[in-house]
C-alpha cells in the first residue's frame, strides 16, 4: 500500500494513507471533514463512505471552492 489521492466526482477530496494494512482518510475538502482520520480497507470503501456522507448531509456533489 502507498499514499494515494482520493478523487470523487472529478475532484480531489482527500488522501488515503496506509496505516497497519488499512487506509486512513485525510480530508482536504470541508464537506467530507467528518470522515477525516477514519480507517477503511479500500479506496472503494472510502468513496462509498463519501457518497453516503454527502447524501445524508443533503449534498449530492462535491462543490468546488
DAWOZI-V320983 format. One record per backbone hydrogen bond with DSSP energy under -1.0 kcal/mol. CO is the residue of the C=O (numbers start at 1). NH is the residue of the N-H. Records with the same first field share a line. If there is no record, write none. Layout:
CO = NH ; NH
//
This chain:
4 = 16
6 = 13 ; 14
8 = 11
11 = 8
13 = 28
14 = 6
15 = 26
16 = 4
17 = 24
19 = 22
22 = 19
23 = 40
24 = 17
25 = 37
26 = 15
29 = 32
30 = 33
32 = 35
33 = 36
35 = 38
38 = 25
40 = 23
42 = 46
43 = 47
44 = 48
45 = 49
46 = 50
47 = 51
48 = 52
49 = 53
50 = 54
51 = 55
52 = 56
53 = 57
54 = 59
55 = 58
//
